[in-house]
């Protein structure tokens, strides 16, 4: 849904077919189809991603919000989790986590180890 906002008084208008601002009488109206992002909802979504172990996706969402420090911490958590999975012998899960973090070489190496273990 597009929104109409007065450029002069910055009031958002509820009516859709307006030529004059009812607040100031200006004809400088801006139509915007851009949705406003509710940051608290976005942070709740990111928290769900983190809890489900999707650290790479969560880090990307933090970066979209301009929260670089949180994105970096999220990536670190993902790497630590992937290392734990490798130590536990769960190379396939570790590889998918590395893929989520876009660490392609690490993912490839984990899959290589998994294949070697299957071949034994």
Buried (B, 14 or more C-beta within 10 A) or exposed (E): EEBBBBEEEEBEBEEEEEEEBEEEEEEEBEEEEEEEEEEEEBBEEBEEBBEEBBBBBBBBBBBEBEBEEBBEBBBEBBBEBBBEBBEEEBBBBBBBBBBBBEBEEBBEBBBEBBEEEEEE
